[in-house]
Amino acid sequence: MKRILIIEDDTDMCSLLVNLLTKEGYTTDFAHSGSKGLKKYKEATFDLVLCDYRLGDTEGGKVLNEIRKINERARVIIFTGYEDIKTAVNVMRMGACDFLLKPLKQEDVLKAIKKTFEGNTTTSAGSYSFSTGTPSAPTYLRGVGDCTKEMYRQIELVAPTDFSVVLYGESGTGKEVIARTIHDLSNRKDKPFVAVDCGTLSKELASSELFGYVKGSFTGAATDKEGNFEIANGGTLFLDEVANLSYDIQATLLRAIQEKKIRRVGGDKEMPIDVRIIVASNENLQTAYLNGKFREDLYHRFNEFSIIIPPLRERKEDIPVFASHFLQHCNAELGKSISGFDQEVMDVFLQYEWPGNLREMRNVIRKAALLCTAPVIHNKAIPSELSRGTSRLSLHAVPKEPKTDFKGNLRSAAFMAEYQIILSALQKVNFNKSKAAELLNIDRKTLYNKLKHYELMH
């Protein structure tokens, strides 16, 4: 039977925890101060310590440090309030297994304890482990930084409404995850959530994908097909990269939203629909309509509420949270039990700009976990460009000059001219690819493909 020591100066909270854990079959002991907690830890053996960060006689970080002097593989979970987040992140570096935000929820406490015992999340000196038992809805992971807290405040504010929402964020910031979070926190949570990548829809396919089609409406239409609006009926339709839709499709989309009716391609019957719309874009839709690239009336229809998703480089405090989250997934995928990250690796993670945001971080950690043969991930397992502060497809990376031969080669000359124009555009906007694509009057995916092509020329 697992023995748990609770160090909490709030006697009511301490009693609640004792009762909760006793009912769950754990053996418990408690102390109402840091000094008494340390005394009990020295006198008896405990499998886990639950410790408040703010104690009357000391801080949880000092208690943790003393416990680890007694047993460097001790399991400790810290409780903390929102105002202590920054300090709590530093405490995690000292080797705590997890932290929980107050006010505590029973399910979060039990989940964190179970995960600590099952996941072997203890750390050794000089390593960094940070699990994700922070209060959150079951389907999404929160960060802990100030800008993240403000983002989730807005999410929780708008989620229960039927407002249309525009999500702004760079590629890889998790716009679809945020859209699904809004859906999961809304009254439509038991209805469908349908995500559509508008960037992959051609002008010819967009109508049939969004609104469906009837049999025989075009070559290849062998049966009737539901569109995304029908599939999402009663729930939420998420349109990612909505600015990529053609002007004609935007007009049809506006009519469907305004009248709450759709008509399949080739059909003559209108069908009522009840769909909440969430859209995402990595470019400002107001700027797009001012430049004639997006319908103004559709912009105003969408823009009932907007949320900006900060890039990972502006969410430094969230980096350990997401790193641990991705590592846990990799452990499950690869059948490994890597407990955390070497301090040098975490320092690199915190200093790196993460131009690919969460998507890039996930890929880096996945590869590192595959290569890692040690208890923790060391610097040799991560790409060298992270330490140099660069990335192959970094927003700040200059495309390599292609090797070309100008001796009567018109194609090479044209290729070099295009390269120089793109490089000049990138420099003008401080290597912001979205802005550069807008300046060059091409879409972002085309720009990415061209940059990738330049690099492959070497």
Buried (B, 14 or more C-beta within 10 A) or exposed (E): EBEBBBBBBBEEBBEBBBEBBEEBEBEBBBBBBBBBBBEBBEEEEBBBBBBBBBBEEBBBBBBBEBBBEEBEEBBBBBBBEEEBBEBBBEBBBBBBBBBBBBEBEEEBBBBBBEBBBEBBBBBBEEBBBBBBBBBBEEEBBBBBBBBBBEBBEBBEEBBEBBBBBBBBBBBBBBBBEBBBBBBBBBEBBEBBBBBBEBBEBEEEEBBBBBBBBBEEBEEEBEEBBBBBBBBBBEBBBBBBBBBBBBEEBBBBBBEBBEEEBBBBBBBEEEBEBEBBBBBBBBBBBBBBBEEEBBBEEBBBBBBBBBBBBBBBBEBBBBBBBBBBBBBBBBBEEEEBEBBBBBBBBBBBBEEBBBBBBBBBBBBBBBBBBEEBEEBBBBBEBBBEBBBEEBBEBBBBBEBEEBEBEEEEEEEBEEBBEBBEEBBEBBEEBEBBBBBBBBBBEBBBBEBBEBBEEBEEEE
